Amino acid sequence: MRRRLRELRLKAEGKTSKRPVTALQPICLQPDSPRLKGNEVMPVVPNSDFVQSVMPRGQMAYNTIDHATPEAFGGQVGATLQQTGNMLEQHSIQRRQLANETNVNDIYVNQFSPAARDIYSNYMKLEGKDAEAQFSAFQQQMNDLRTQIRSGLPNMMQQKAFDEAATRRVEADLDGMARYGAAQTKAWEWNTHTAVMADLVNEAEANWNNPQRLQNVRDRMDNETANYGSKHGWSGDVFRYQVGQNNDSLWSAVIKRQALTDQPERCEPIRTRSRPEGFQGAFRESLRGSLSPSRICRALKTPTAR
C-alpha cells in the first residue's frame, strides 16, 4: 500500500520510479478534489475491501485460524482428557485386583487354613466306630468354616476368589477324611467280629460238658464267619481257613477246661462228633504249652510220647 502511494505521488510530481510499476486498479478522482500544481490533483485511494493475502513467502499463518472452531479445539482437549482418564482407570482396576488377591490370600493363609487343618487333624485322631459316627459332624464343621469366612469378605470379587481356593481345599480334606473313616470302619467291623468270636469261645468253654450247647455255639461261629466273609469279599479258601481257625480256638478252650476237671473220658465223644477231621498242629502246640503230657494224651486220645 505504501509503495502504491509513493508511486502515485511521484507520478503526480512528474517523476518516474526506477522500479517497474505493476498494474494497479484505476485511480478514481473526485471532481472536487483540490489541485496541487497545475493540472495535478490529489490521488484518492479507492474504496474497496481488498486485503492482501499473498505474501512473498506464501499465505499468512493467521489466515488458517478462521478454519478453527471452538468445538474442534474442545474435541482435541477432550480426547486427551479421555485418554488420561482411561489410563487412570486401568491403573485403578489393577490396584483393586491386586488388593483383592492380597486380602484373599491373607485371609486364606492366616484364618481359613489353620482352622481347616485343626478340624482335619482332630478327625484323624478318631478310631473305629467313632470315626464312622462323627464323620458327618466334621464334614459340617468344614462347610460352616468356609461359609463363615466367605461371608466376612468385603466384595464379590474376593468371595469368588476365596471360593475357588477354599472349595478345592475342603474337597481334598473331606476326601482324605472319608478314606480314613472307611478304613476305620473296616477296622471297627473286624474288631467287632473278633469280639463276637471270642464271646462264642467263652460261651463254649462255660458249657464244655453240654454237647448240644457246644454244637449250637459252633454253628453260630460258622454263620458269623460266613456273614463277615461275604460282606468283605472273602474267597472260598480264606473262608475255610478262617472256619478252621475259629473251631481250633473253640475246642482248645473246651479241652483245656475239660482236662482240668480230670474227666477226660468225655473228650472222645465230643471231639469225634464236633471235629471228626482232627485238629491243626497249632492247636496241639497250644495244648502242649498249658497241660501236662498225660492230660494232653487223655484229652486228644493219643499215645503218650516216650
Secondary structure, 3 states (H helix, E strand, C coil): CHHHHHHHHHHHCCCCCCCCCCCCCCCCCCCCCCECCCCCECCCCCCCCCCCCEECCEECHHHHHHHCCHHHHHHHHHHHHHHHHHHHHHHHHHHHHHHHHHHHHHHHHHHHHHHHHHHHHHHHCCCCHHHHHHHHHHHHHHHHHHHHHHHCCCCHHHHHHHHHHHHHHHHHHHHHHHHHHHHHHHHHHHHHHHHHHHHHHHHHHHCCCCHHHHHHHHHHHHHHHHHHHHHCCCCHHHHHHHHHHHHHHHHHHHHHHHHHCCCHHHHHHHHHHHCCCCCCHHHHHHHHCCCCHHHHHHHHCCCCCC
